[in-house]
């Protein structure tokens, strides 16, 4: 998000919009007990998959092979966000 901000102040304005809502989807509050539209929002945030993977490891003793779906989702987020960062940084590079 800082790539797309024009100033430090604008980046600070992104924090309540991007970072704070992710705390609620990190596994502190179970998503399966929330409304369906909230569950959809939770599925498009990477911290949901991170929290799920950590919960499976800590509570159930899952191995890395049991976390295939969560790891795949996180890799997809990694590719998407890295691509967005590369495209956003083009305005700073003189190529």
N, C-alpha and C positions, 0 to 999 in steps of 0.2 A: 504494500500500500504506500510505503514511503516513496517509491519510484514515481507514483502518479501525483504526489503532493507537490504543490508549488512552493511551499514554505514550511518551516517547522510548526508554525501555528496551525496550518491546515492539517498536518499530520496528527497533531494533538486532537483535532476534531474528529479524526477517523477512529480514535481509540474507543469511545463509547459505542460507535456504530459497528465496529468489527470485533474488537477484542472482548469486551464485556459480555456480549451475548453468547460467545463461545464457552464461557465459564459454565453457563447453565446447561450446555449440551455435552459437557465433559464427563458425565456419569454421576455427578453429584445428585441430580434428580433423575430417576428412571424415566426414559422416554416412552416406554410402553404404557405408562399410566397417564400420558398427556393426550391432548386432542390430536386428531390425525394431521391437521395442518402444521402443528408443532413438530410432529414426527418427521414430516417431509423436510422441514427446515433443518432438523437435526441430521438428516441423512446427507445433506449437501455441505456439511462442515467437517473438516478433517479431524478436529479434536474429538468428535464422536467416535471415530474408529480407533483413535489412539487410546481413549479412555476405555473402550470395550476390550482392546487387546491387553491393556494393563490389568484390567479387572479379571480377565480370564487367566492371566498368568498368576496373579496374586491369590485370587480366591479359589481357583480350580486347579492350579498347577499345570496349566496348559503349556505345551512345548511350542517351539517356533513353527513346527509343521501344522499345528492345529490353528494357527492364526493366518492361514492363507488368504481368506477373504479380506480381513482387515489390512493386511500388508499390501495386497493388490490395490485396494481402495486408496491407501496412502501413497503408493507409487503413482497412481493416476493423478492424484492431487499434486504430487511433486512435479510431474511432467507439465501439467497445466499451469501451475504457478511459476515454474521456471521459464516457460515459454512467454507468459505474460510479462515477466520481469525483463526478459531479453528484448521484447518488443517495446516495453516502456523505456528502457535505457537507450534506445536508438536516438532519442532526442538529445541525449547528452554526448553521444559519440559523434565524431566527425569522420564518417566512413564514405 
